[in-house]
């Protein structure tokens, strides 16, 4: 997925989809695409906890302030 495609998909969600609908959209994606989508979504939706939880469930690592949110959490 290109950065533009990621941006367009996440922004199309625009608070209109539930976390379950977002899961349905991303569950069959390649891990690389989910890394991009959920990282962008986490920051786009103001560091949303529910995106962080979905990232954890899908084993996606999101970087925030030098820490990993979701996926494998590591100490800094």
N, C-alpha and C positions, 0 to 999 in steps of 0.2 A: 504494500500500500504506500502510495506517495503521501507526503506531508499534507498536500492539498486535499486528498481523499479522506485522510484522517480528520482534518479540520471540518470538512463538509459533513461527514457522517456524525461526528459528535455534536456539532452545532445544530444538526437537524433534530437531534434528541431534544434539545432546548427545554428541558424541564417538563416535557410533555409525556415522556415514557416513564413507566415504573422501572424499578431495578430488575424486575422479572422480565420485562420486555427487552431491556438492554441485554440481559443475560441471553435471551433467545436469539438476539441479533449476533452476539459475539461467540457463543459457545462452540461453534464449529469452525471458527477462524483458526488460522495458523497462530502459533504462540507469538511470533514476531509481530503480527498485525495487532494482536490483543495488547502486547506491550505498548505499542504506539497509541492505540485507541484509548486504553484506560489511563495511561499516563497523561495524555492530553485532556481527557475528560475530568480527571481528578483535579487538575489545575483550572480548567475551564469552569467547573462547577464549584469553585471556591473551596478546594480541598475537602470535598464531600466525603463524609464517613462511609456512606453507602457505596460509593465507587471504590473506596479503600477496602471495604469488606468483599466486594465482588472481585477485586484484584487479588485479595488473599485467597479466595475460593478457587480462582483460576491460576494461581501461582504466578501472578504477574508482579514484578517489582516496580515500584514507583519511587523515584527519588524526590525527597523534600528536605531541604536544609541539611544535606549531607547524610540523611538517614533514609532507610528504605521503608516505605509505607505499603502494606500489603505484601503478598508473597512471603519471602523470607526476610524477617525483620532482623537487622543487625545493629549492634551498638556502634556508636561513633567514637 
